[in-house]
Structure formats: structure tokens, C-alpha cells
Amino acid sequence: MTDARTRPADDWWRSAVVYQVYPRSFADADGDGTGDLNGVRARLPYLADLGVDAIWISPWYPSPLLDGGYDVSDYRDINPEFGTLADADALIAEAHALGLRILIDLVPNHCSWEHPWFKAALAAGKGSPERDLFWFRDGVEGRPPTNWPATFGGGAWQQIDDGQWYLHMFDISQPDWNWDHPKVIEEFDSILRFWFDRGIDGFRIDVADSMAKDATLPDVPLKDGQPTQDKYVGNPFYDQPGVHTIHQRWRAIADEYAGTPQGARVFVAEAWLSPPERLAKYVRPNELHAAFNFDALRASWDAKDLREVIDRSTGNLWAVGAPATWVLSNHDTIRHRTRYGRALEDALAGAGVVPTDLALGLRRARAAALLELALPGGAYIYQGDELGLPEVEDLPEEVLDDPVWERSGHTNRGRDGCRVPIPWSGTEPPYGFGPGDGQPWLPQPANWAPLTASAQADDPDSHLALYKAALRIRRNHAELGEGRLTWDEDAPAEVLSFTRGTFRCVTNLGTAPVALPPYSELLLASAALVDNKLPTDATAWLQL
């Protein structure tokens, strides 16, 4: 095997394995119960040793944290709970010294109601230039301007004291920017350059399909008697043509940095769009570089379903010259160990509402990790996935922090269960999350001692060991990363088997062990073979 990392430096993102850090829950250096940038800095050697290529850091900006930092009050500074700009500069430099790229979140659809421009808009009154930066409108006969629903529950308009309404597609604390206004456009140009000049390698764009709105403000259709949340073609606030103009402008700014030692900067889109033909428009050559493949995340543990998703995704992305970007979990979703431990029809249910077999989920999570890392393109790992962490589905109601909990009238527990702080060491909470025995901002389960990074470090059969081995092989194998695959059409119906040159990946999603095809070396397997047969819910990597 030879080193696959021989492509131009500017193309690093096409094959990169990126590790998502949710800073509030990753590592706490000062012992206040909240993760911080110095905590991330202290764990950079762990991430380098894990074998990832880059780190994506969820919002680190000043914020009232009413939506986990996605309510930004200042786009050019660091939340004091997390540290300072000097800490961020040190983190970027130290990561680069270890060969790790840095991506940070950009939240362009909305800001916090604590943002100075929104506070000025509230104070300025109707018809003011300050209000033009947002979506302030008069109501219609005492009702909101439209029937648009908010993602977190309820309506998308909030009325203020003078009778006008402002648009918030998420929480009331997150007013939407008016991207038809040149001042908003120019402000974000400046924000991009501010962080690019400080050395970051790119941005993950939050809800990249949402900034542009249909200014005629049409109502959306009803579904089951309620305004639909569906992202249908023509939806007035999702996937509007104007988003592509914004992305093309940003791509030009990123390309200005092509002559620097780091190369051109990059963008990764969060856009929950189906079918893949729609998503592919976001990664055309003059737009964004990559987009998360959420169809794969949502696919059931079923060979036919997964193959269809893989084929449609890769086919549409390759048609526009973009790589696929695979992801199993993130800060917005039920952790995949838990999803895979559920009945197929219940996999995407919310936290705490359906039974889960965590042993089954772990077995499938191990298999899924090897499948993900063998597929062509890039891959993302959410913090704790390498430890096999499950969703925490029984958090006490009094600690739930996600605005979804309140906006849903306490019917949806939200996303806190995947944001519980990481267990690093020790036998009881806080498991080395911070110094001393102070408890973190969300409580950790009492049974997580076997899942700590320290407990798994010297166990060759641990989940962590599997990830480290897979990432080491992926880095050094010439056939892995960006490229193509060929399906092995003679594989049984419940088996996904594909080759990439001299490499073969076999995943058994059936109910019985299957014989492996001929090979010269077993590179890695998520479960032990028995008589050269691959057990159910397992993946093997073979050298032909």
C-alpha cells in the first residue's frame, strides 16, 4: 500500500475525514462545567493520533446560547465562556502544527436577538433602514404576515410592541437576516475575510439552503391541517434560487486565497434536501465545495436502501465534479448507535419514545463506520462517535436546554441527548471532562466508565481502536478517499460489497453469516470472522 495523500494541497477536502467538535461539550479546561477552546487545544494530540484530517468546530461566537451557539450576537469574536480570540488563534496554529485543518461554523440565515443590529432595528421603529436588514412586516388583520412554520415549533413570525412582526425560521431569539439587502451581503463578505485572514481553512455553512426568501411572502400549503415543513420545490423560504448567487459570491472570496500556503479556503453545506439532484446544485464548480449527505444518515439499516442512496448520491455529485461527503451523526441528530439499535421503522424517532437495543446498535455502528470510511469521498465523525457513545435518552426534564423542548410544548425532547459532554477518563462523572469533580452543564450517565477514551485506549477490540485502525488504513491505502467504486454484483441481496481497485469492502446486513470472497489479506473487520464467514451486522475490509 502507498500513501494516498499525493493530490494537490488545495484538494485536501475531497478526501478529508473531519471531526466535529461541539465546544460546549468537548473538554473543559477551566473547570466551570462548560467546554472551552483551551480544552480543545489540550485534546488536539488525541485528535491527531485518532487520524483525522481536519476539525470542524461548532459555533464559538459570543451568544446567549439559547440555541447552542447558533444564535450569534457577534460574528468576529469568541464566546467568553469558551475563551478569547487569542485562544482561537493559538488553537488554529497548534492544529496546523499537528497537520490538522480547521473549519468553523458560519450561521448566515439568522443571528441572535442580542446582535447589535437587531437591537437597533427594534429601537428604530417602523420603516427604518435598520429594520430593512431583517424581515419586519405588518400583519394581516391581526394575524402574522404568512402561515410559515418555524423549524423548532410554532409559527415563524413574532410580534413586537409596535405591532409589526419579525421573521424567525427557527427560534424567536433568532431573527432572519434579509439577504436582499446589500449591507447584509457586504457584512458577511467581511466576516468571511476576517476568519480566513486569521488562518481558518474553511466554513461549514449552517442551513445553507435557507438565506434567500420569496419576497412576495406566499403562504405554504397545509399538510394534515397544519402549514407544511416540507422542503417542496418552490418553498418560499428554502432552496430559493437566490441562495446560489450568495454561494457563488462566497466561492469567489474563498478562491482569492488560492495562492496562500494553506490554499483556497473551502465551504461545506448543511442542506437537508432530497432528492440528491437538488443537493448537487449546491456543489457545482463555482459554488460550494461539498455538502453533507443526509440521505445516507437517514437511510435505514437495509442493503437495498443504502445502495440506492449511495448510487443516487454519488451519481449526482460526480456529475457536477463534486465528491460525496458521508456522515452518520452530528449535533442535531440521534446518535447512530442508538438509531441502529431500533426497529427499522422507528430509527428516526425522537429521544426516549421507542425501545433501543444498544448492543445491536453498537454492532451495527461498528459496521457502519467501516462502510462510511470505505466509500469514495470525504467523511465526518461527530465527537464521541469514535467511542461508541449512545444517545442519552433519559436526561431529566429540568436540564433540557434545546429550544425545541419549549417550542414543542414539551412534546419533543430535542437534541440535548447527543450533546452530553464527552467522557475522557475515570470511573464516574465528570469522567475527566474538566479538572476536579465539578459536574458539566449536562449530566453524564453513571454507566459510561467503560466508554471513556482512557478505558478504550489500550483495548485492541474497543470501538476507539477500530476507528484508529480504520483511519490509519484509509490514510495509507492508495484506493481509499476520493475515487470511484464498483459493485460486486454476485454478492447476496442483503450484502453490500464493492471494490475500489485492489480494495474490497463487504458489509453483511442480513440475518446469517456469509462467506467472504477470495482475498490476500484481511485488513480490518468490525467483528471477528468465524470459519472465514462475516457475521451479521458486520463489515470487512479486504486486500485482493
FITIZA-453706 format. One record per residue (C-alpha): x, y, z. Coordinates in pm, whole numbers, plus 32768, in hexadecimal, padded with zeros to 4 digits. Each point is the difference from the previous one (the first is absolute). Layout:
XYZ/...
END
This chain:
800080008000/807481647FB8/7FA98151808B/7EC0807D7F5B/803C816A8067/80B780647EC1/7EF880E17F67/8028817F7FFC/7FE880AE8152/7ED480CC7F8D/7F3E7EBA7FD2/802E7F7F8165/7E8C80218045/7F9C7F087EF2/80767ED980D4/80168097815C/7F807F5A813B/7F80811E80D6/7FB97FEA8175/7EE780D88086/804180AD814C/7ED2808A80BB/80D380E280E1/7F0D801C8121/80127E878030/815B7F987F8D/80F980568114/800080F98120/815380978059/7F9580F5810F/7F117F2480C5/7EC480CF7FDC/7F3A7EDE7F6D/7FFF808B7E9D/80F07F927EF1/80ED81077F7A/810D80407EFD/811D7FB580EB/7F5B7EB38040/80007FC07E89/816E80687FEE/80597F06810F/7F5A7EE87F39/809880527EAC/81077EEC8027/7EE37F088039/7F5E806D7EB9/81477FF17F44/803F7EA3808A/7E9E7F977FA2/806280437E98/7F0C810A7F88/806281097F02/7F3B8129807F/7F2680838117/7EB280B17FD9/7FB080D38130/7E918051803B/7FB68170804B/80FE809E80E7/7F7981647FE3/7F6C80DB8113/7E9C7F898033/7EF47FED810D/80057E897FB0/7E887FEA7FD7/80417F137EDE/81517F6E8055/80C3811E7F62/7F3F800B7EBA/7F738149807E/812C80E17FBA/801E81598098/815B80527F75/80997F4F7ED5/81618083803B/804B7F908162/7FFF7ED080E6/7EFB7FB08106/80A1805E814F/7F8A7EB1808C/80DD7F597EFC/812E80E8800C/809281217F3A/806F80547EA1/81637FBE8077/7F947EA18066/7F657FCC7EA9/813E80777F54/80CD7F1180D5/7F127EE07FB5/801A803D7E88/817C8013800C/80247EC980DA/7F107F397F27/80BE80607EC7/81477F9B80A6/7F697EA48033/7F8B7FEF7E95/7E9480428053/7F2A80F17F36/7EFC80DA80AF/7E9B80417F8D/7F1180D780C9/7E8B80377FEC/7F65811F7F40/7E9880538061/7F8280E07EE7/7E877FCC8005/7FC880A88150/80AB80A28127/7FAC80298171/7F0480FB8079/812A808280C9/80B880617EC2/8037817B7FFD/7F5E80287EAB/7EC17F54806D/7FF180C58144/8027813C7F31/7EE77F8D7F1A/7F157FCF8126/8051815C8080/7FEE80AF7EAE/7E917FC27FB4/7F2B7FB57ED1/8089804D7EA7/81618042807E/813D7F9A7F43/805F7F328130/7ECB7F267FDB/80487FCA7E8E/81257F218066/7F047F028083/7EA37F8D7F9E/7F1880EE80B7/7E9F800B7F78/7EA580708063/7F037EF1804B/7EC27FB27F42/7EC2804880C5/80AF7FB78147/80A87EC67F7E/816D7FC57FA4/806B80667EA0/80057E927F8F/7FB07EA68088/816C7F937FF4/80607F068110/813B801980D2/80EA7ED57FFA/80027FEA817B/7E85800D801E/7EEF81077FEE/7FEF81167F01/812780AE7F5D/7F9381658054/801B80B4814E/7F3A813D8046/80A5812280B7/7F71812380C6/7FC280EB7ED9/7F2F7EF77F51/80F77F927EF6/807B7E9B7FDE/815E7F7E7FBF/805B7EBA7F54/80B87EEA80B7/80117EB47F4B/80837F58813B/7FDA80908160/7F708155805A/815D805C807A/808A7FD17E9C/7F8281107F12/80407FB87E90/80E880E17F3C/7F7880A67EC6/80EE7F857EF4/7F6280E87F00/80B1812280B1/815E805B7F84/80778056815F/7FBE7E9C8074/80B87F767ED1/812D80E1803E/80037FB48174/80257E8C7FC2/810E803B7EFA/80BF80B28114/7FBC7EEA80FD/808A7EFA7F12/814080C47FC7/802780468175/80177E8D804F/80B77F987EC3/810A81038053/801F7F6C815E/805A7EB37F66/7ECB7F227FFA/7FEB7F127EDB/7E8D80217FBC/7E9B8010807B/7EE57F0F8035/7ECD80C87F97/7ED47FD880E2/7EB67FCE7F42/80A9805D7EBB/7EB77FE07F43/7F3F810180C8/808A81627FDE/7F36806F7ED0/7E898036802A/7EE280387F0D/7FBE81718041/7E937FDE7F97/7FCE7F37813F/7F0B7EF77F84/7F657F1180F9/80707E957FFF/7F097EE37FC4/7F5D7F498120/805F7E9E805D/7F1F7F4880F4/7F5B814F8045/814580B48058/80F380D27F30/80F77F0D7F69/816C7FE98067/804E7F447EBE/8112808D7F22/7F337FDC7EC3/807B80987EBC/7F94816C800B/7FFE8019817C/801181788048/810F7FE8810A/80D17ED17F9F/80CB7FB67EC8/7FA881487F59/80D080557ECA/80A0812880B2/80CD7F2180E5/80DA7F9E7ED9/805B81697FBC/8075801E8169/80CE7EC27FEB/80A280677EB9/806B8148809F/80957F478129/80B77F077F20/80AB81237F51/807780818154/80817EA88066/80BA7FE07EB6/80B781498044/80D47F3880F8/80777F017F00/8160808F8002/80317FE18177/80B97EDE80A7/7EB37F6D8077/7F6880197EA8/7EA280737FA6/7F0B7FF9811F/7ED77F137FF6/7E8D7FF08051/7F2F7ED6806D/7E8780247FEA/7EFB7F8D80F6/7ECB7FDE7F25/7EFB7EF98053/7F887FDA7E9A/7F7B7ED47F41/801F7F737EFE/817980197FC6/7FC880B77EB7/7F9C813480C9/81297FEA80E9/80F37FDC7EDE/7FAE81627F8E/80A88082813C/81517F677FA6/802380637E96/816180767FA4/7FBE81708049/7F3C7FCB8143/804A7F428141/81037EEC8015/7F407EEC80B0/7EB37FB780A9/7FA07F0E8112/7F537ECA7F7E/7ED87FF380EB/7F477F027F2B/81067F04806F/7FD88067816C/7E887FCD7FE7/80167EB67F43/7F897ECA80B5/80E77EDE8053/7F9D7F4C7EC2/80DC7F9C7EDC/7F0F806B7EEF/7FBA815280A2/816F804A803D/806C7F9E7EA3/7EF780DB7F62/8070812880D4/816F7FC57FAE/7FBC7FE07E8B/7F1D81307FE6/80E180D880D6/81467FAC7F55/7F68800B7EA6/7F71815C802A/8131808C80B1/80FA7F6E7F0D/7F3580947EE2/805B815F807B/81657FA6805F/7FC67FF58178/805D7EEE80F7/7F077F5A80E6/8011805D8170/7F887EEE80EB/7F7F80338161/7F5E7F1A8101/7FB380F2811E/8020816A8065/7F9080F4810D/7E9C800C7F71/7FB47E8D7FE4/7FCB7ECD80D8/81527F55801E/80197EE47F07/80517EF78102/7EA58041808B/7F57801C7EAA/80927EB67F8E/7F877F56813E/7E9580467FAD/7F037F577F21/802D807E7E9B/7EB680BB8002/805C80B38146/8169805D7FB1/7FBC81747FD0/7F1380288128/80528103810A/80B77FBE8143/7F5E7F288107/7ECC7F8E7F40/805B7EA87F70/80C27ECF8083/81737FE97FB0/80EB7ED58002/815180A7803D/80C87EBF7FCF/7F677FD87EA7/803481727FC1/81727FE88057/80357ED67F1A/7F5B80B97EE0/80B481468055/814E7F4B7FDD/7F977F747EB0/7F7A81507F8D/814480B2805D/80CB7F1D7F1C/7EFF80207EEA/8004817D801B/817B80167FFF/801E7F1A7ED4/7F1580C67F21/809080F57F00/802481678075/801780A48156/7F6E7F9D814F/7F9B80A88145/801A7F788161/7F3280A18114/80B4801B814C/7FCF7EC380CB/7FA27F297ED6/815C7F6B8010/7FB07F988167/7EB57F5E7FA5/7F3580F380D0/7E867FCC7FF9/7EF7810C800F/7FAE80608167/7E877FD67FF1/7FA9802E816F/808A81588054/7F2F80A08115/7F0680F47F73/8086811980D9/81527FF97F50/7F7F7FFC7E9A/8093812F7F4F/7F997FDA7E94/7EFC81047F94/7F467EE57F50/7F8D7F888159/7F4E8147804E/7F8B80517E9E/7F607EA67FE1/7F3C802A8142/80D67EF980AC/7FA67EF47F01/81577FE77F59/81327FD380E0/80DD809A7EF7/81707FC97FBE/80A180118157/802D7E878010/811080077EF6/80AC812C80A1/80547F688153/816E804C8053/810D7F0B7F94/80857F0080FE/817B80067FFB/80707F3A8130/7FA57F84815A/7EE97F298087/7EF28102804F/7F8581517F83/809080EC7F8F/80E87EF67F6A/812280F17FD1/7F2E80FA7F3D/8094811080DC/80EB80198127/7F7F7F8F8152/7EA97F6B803D/7F2781247F90/7EDD7F8B7F2A/7FD4806E7E94/7EE580CF7F74/7F447EC37F9D/80157ECD80E1/80B87ECC7F87/7F787EA18037/80867F3C8128/804F7ED47F21/80EF80A97F0D/81477F9680AB/80457EEA7EFE/7FCB80FE7EE6/810A80FC8068/811F80417F13/80F17F8E810D/7F4A7EB7803C/80027FB17E8B/816180767FB2/80B57EB88047/7EEB7F117F97/80457F807EA0/7E937F9A7FD9/7F6D814D806D/7F2F80E77F2B/811581048015/81027F037F8A/7F237FAB7ED5/7FEC816E7F98/817680368027/804F7ECB7F33/7F07805F7EF1/808381647FE6/81697F857FF0/7FAC7F107EE4/7F3381067F4C/811B80FC8012/81007F0F7F72/7F367F3B7F02/801B80867E9F/7E9E7F967FA6/7F4A80B0811D/7F858165801A/7F8C80A77EC1/7FBD7F1D7ED8/7EFE7F0D7F7C/7F727EAF8062/7F877ECC7F47/7EEA7F2E8094/803B7E8C8018/7EC17F8C7F58/802A7E97806C/7FD9805C8172/7EC67F8580B5/7ED880F0800A/8036805E816D/817480437FD2/80A081427F88/81467FA87F54/80D080E77F28/816380157F83/80E581297FD7/81297F817F3C/80AB7F0180DE/7F228051812C/7EB27F5D804D/7EFF80628109/7EF77F018066/7EE0805780EB/7F0F7EF0806E/7EAA80918051/7F537EB07FF4/7F957F0E810F/81097EF37FCB/817D7FF67FDA/8082800E7E9B/813B7F707F63/80FE81037F96/808280087E9B/816F7FAC7FC4/80FF80F98085/81728018804C/7FE380B7814E/7EF2805480FA/804C816E8043/7EF6803C810A/7EAF7F7E8072/7EFC809180E8/7FBF7EA58095/80CC7EC18011/7FDB7F127EDC/7F897E9C8043/807E7EFB7F08/804B811B7F0D/7E9880708010/7F9981668048/7EFD8011811A/7EBC80BB7FDD/8013817A8034/8174800A7FB4/80F180937F01/814D7F7B7F83/811280B37F3F/80BC7F197F16/814080247F35/7FD27F407EBB/
END
